[in-house]
Structures are given as structure tokens and as C-alpha cells.
Amino acid sequence: MLCCYYIRPGRVLLPVLLLLPLYLFSQSFPYKEFTVADGLAHPIVFDITQDKNGFIWIATDNGLSRINGKNVTTIPIPGQKGAMSFLYFSRTDSMSVLASCSDNQTLFEIDKNSNIHARSIPQDILSPEILITRFSPVGDRRYLIWDNRYRSVYLVHNDEITKINTQQDPRHFIVYRILEQNNKIYLATSAGLFEYKDDNLKNILLPDADIFWISFDNAGNLWAISKDHLFVLNKKTGTFRSQEHYINKKITYFAISSRNEI
């Protein structure tokens, strides 16, 4: 049976589509495939996001591509020398992109006009051994980064780098996603959901469970998924509520549309 769920804050709607599974299977949904032949920078894709202008940005193993709905374009990177692997998108009021290649770690920003600019992170304070795969701006020239090689969280500020105490065994600790909104920083990790505040990490949900993904809806509520549950954090009450319709659904990723559909 094909299940399609539409979620809006405060209620769950099961559309008529669920009542007609055989009819659903008879339908064909339009899609367009983009390949290297169409202009995609590389067939290996690490992350995809959409900016406020509707452009789709694709982080690949050999550059950054952008889709306008019809065509895909590989975007020239300021100061790029040779191949550059893009790993991850982090959303701010505009949008920031972390670019990583074999010999340096560089941060770029995609502005509100969908233009890309280099942003400065002091390269001389980052050890070449650090492998940044997740990050989030946490203020002016301050960045929270996740080093996947040594399983550590760092705060980069101007010309200083400080290791944040996670109180976790690095052998079993993984940061899946870092998300910032309204000056609050959340980390989805293998040891639960953490909030970053005052240069400290505090566990606020499921300390012994994987939180695979987090995202905000248009009302500012935080959604989180574990292996067996989908949770929503009410921004007014500060409490989490489990969505009963999704218990044991084995969800590992979700996205929220402009209409608050999941």
C-alpha cells in the first residue's frame, strides 16, 4: 500500500489518496532526470536544498550545480583551483554552503539573489587533519563545526578554535545535522537531540537514541525523527510531542514544503 501523509501544525490529514491505492498505482507522476550530460557537475551528490528564489542547489563530488526548474548549470566558484567537493548545506537568513576539497576547507555563502560569495574562516587555525562535514554559523564570524575524522565539535571564532565538550564517547558519537533558526542551534546526533547555548551542548530529547534528521516548519516548530518516532517541538511550550501515526515507520529523512507538508 502506498502511503502519502500531509502534516500541518496541530493536525494530521490523511488524504483521499490513501483510500485509493490501486488508483494511485495507475498514475504516472512527471519527473525530469538531470545527469552529467545535462550539465550536472558530478553524478555523486551529497546534499540538495532550495533557496528562497526557488533555485535547487546540488552539492556534488566535483562542484556545485544549480537547477532553475528546466536546466542545470555548474556554478563557477570564486577562487576555485581544481576539483572541489561540496558536502553540505546549512541554512541561515540567506544560505551558506560548506565546500571541502583535498587541500583546504572553504566556506561559501549563497545570498538572497542566488549569487555565491566566499566567506572567510581562518584557514591557518584549522588542522589539515580536521574533516568538516557539518557546520552552522552561530553569530558574526562564529561557526560551529563537526569534525567527522575525530568525531568532535568545535567553535571557530575569528582566529581561535575551541573544542566543545559533548560528554560523549567519540567512538560512538556522530552529528547528522546542525540547524540554526532564531538564534537557536540544534544538533541531530547519534546520542539524541542537542541544543547549543552559551558555548555548551545540552541534550533535550532521547539521550540514548539516534536522531537522524531535524527541520523547522513554517510556524517555527522543530521536527525530529528517531528510528521509530517522529517528534515535533512546540516553540511556545518547549515540549516534544510524538506523532502516533508514524511510530515504527522507519523514517530516516524528511523535508517540509512551503505549504507545511512533510
N, C-alpha and C positions, 0 to 999 in steps of 0.2 A: 504494500500500500504506500502510495506517495503522500507524504505529509507536508503541508505548507502552512507555516504559522506566521501570523501578523501580530506583533506585540506593540501596544501603546501603553504609556504610563497609566497604571491603575486598573488595567483590564487586559484580558486576553481574548482575542477574537479568532474563532476557528471558521474560516470562510467556507462558503458553499463548495468550493473546490474539493474539500475533504470528503464531501458526500458523494462525489462523482469520480472515484479513482479511475474507472475504466475510460471515462470521457477524457480525463487528463492524459492518459497514456496515448490517446489517439491524436493529441495535439502536437504540433511542431512549433518550437519557440525560436524566433530569429536570433542568430548569433553571427558574429564575424570573427574569423581567426586571423591573428596577426603573427607573422613569422619573420625570420631574418630577411627573407626575400622581400617582405613588405617594408623593411626598414628598421625592424626591431634590433636593438644593439647586440643582443645575445640571447640564445634560447634558454639559458639558465636564469630564472627570475627568483629573487629573494623576497621582494616586497612590492605591494601595489597600493596606491592611495589616490584620492581625488582632491583637487584643490577647490577653492571657493568659486573659481570660474568654470568649473566643470571639466577641466583637463584631467585625464588619467595619467599618472606618473608611474613608471615601471623601473624598479631598481634591478639591474642585471649584473652579471659577472663581468661585463665589458662595457659599462657605460650606462647612461640614463636616457630612457626613451619617454616620449610623451605622445598621447593619443588625443586627438580633438573630436573623436566620435566617428571619423571617417578614415583618417590617415595616421600613421605612426611615424614619428620623427625622432632621430637620435640627437640629443641636445649637446652642443659644444660646451665644454666645461672650462671656466676661466683658469688658465694656468696649467691645464692638464698636459702631462707628458707621458705618453704611452697609455697602456690599458689601465683602467681604473674600475675596481669592483665596488658597486653600490650595494649596501647591505640592508638599510633600514630607514624608514621614515618616522619622524617624530613631529606631531602637530603642535603648533603654537598659534598665536593670533594670525600669523601667516602660515608658513610651513617650513620646517627645517629638515635637511637631508644629511645624513652622515655618509661620507664617501671613504672607503678604505681600500688601499692598494698595498702592494708588497713592501714599499719602502717608506710610506708615511700614513698618517691619519689626518684627514682633512674634513672640515665641516663646511657645508654649503647651506644657503637659505634660498628657498623659492618664495618670492614676495607675493603680494596681493595681486600683482599684474602678471603673475606666472613667469617672471624673469628669475634667473638664477644668479646668485652672488656668493663669493667666497666669504666665509666668516672666520675670524682669527681665533684659533686655540693655540696657546704657546706650545709649539712642537718640541722645543728643547727640554720640557719638563716631562714629556711622556716617554716612558721607556719603549724602545722598539719591540720589546717582548710583549707589551700590552696589546691585546687583540680586542678592540672595541666593537661590539656587535649590537649594543643597545645604548641609548643616551636620551637625555631630555634637558633642555635649557631650564634653569631654576632661578632665573634672575639675570640682571645685567652682567654679562661676561662670566656667568657661573653655569656649569654644566655638571649633571650627574651622569656618570658613565658606568657601563658594565663591562668588565674585562673577562671575556669568556675563557681566556687561557688560564688565568689564575683564580677564576671564579670569585672575583672581588668587585665591590662597588666603590667608586672614587668620586670625590667632589673636586672639580677643576675650577679654580678661581684666579684670574689674572695669571701670575707666574707661579702659583702654588698648586699642588695636588695633594689631597688628603684622603686617606683610606677610611671608609665608613665601616664601623663595627656592625656587622649583621648578626652576630651571635649565632652563626650557623656554621656547620661543618662544610668547608669549601668543596670537599669531595662529592657532596650530595646537594649542593646549592646551585640553582640555575635561575637567572632572571629571564623571563619570557617576553616581558613588555614593560616599558616605562611610559606613563601617561601623565600629562600636566593639563590642568584646567582650573581657572580661577585661583591661581597661586597655590594649588594643592598638587602634590606629586604622589602618584600611586605606582607600586611595583607589583606586577603579577609574577610570582615565583614558585619554585618547587616546594617552598615551605610556607605557603599561604599568601595572603594579600597584605602588603605593607604600605604604610603611609610615611612619606619623608617629610619631616618637620624639624626645624631648628637643628639641622645637620645631624639628625638621628632618624633611625628607622624603627617604626612601631608596627607590630603585627596587629591587624584589625579584623582578620577573617581566616578561619581554618588554618591554624598553625602547622598542622600535620598533613596538609593536602596540597596537591598541585593546583595552582590557579593558572590556567593556560592562556587566558585572554581577558582583557578588560576594555571597555569602551563607554563613552558617555552618550546618552540620548539627548534630544533637543531641549528637554526640560532640565538638563543638568544632573540627572540621576546616573550613578555609576553602575554598570552591569559587569558581572564577573562570572566566569564558568570554571567549575572544577570537573573532575572526572564524571561525577554523577549528578551535578546540580547546576542550575542557572540561578544566580542571585542578582538582586537589584538593591542598591544602597539609596535610601531616601535622603536627599540632601537636607531636608528640613528637620527630620527626626534623628538622622545619623545612625539608623538601624538598617540591617540587612533583612531582606525577605526572600525566601526560596520560592521559585516558580514551580508549583507542583506539576504542571503539565510537562515539565522537562526533566523530571527525575529519571535517572538511568537511561538517558537518551544518548550518552557517549558523545556529546558535542565537544569539539576541540577548537572551534573558531566561529566567529560571527561578525557581522557588520550591521550598522544601523543606518538606515536611509534618511533622507531629508524629511520624509513623512513619518519618521519614528517607527518604521517597520524593521523587524530583525529577520 
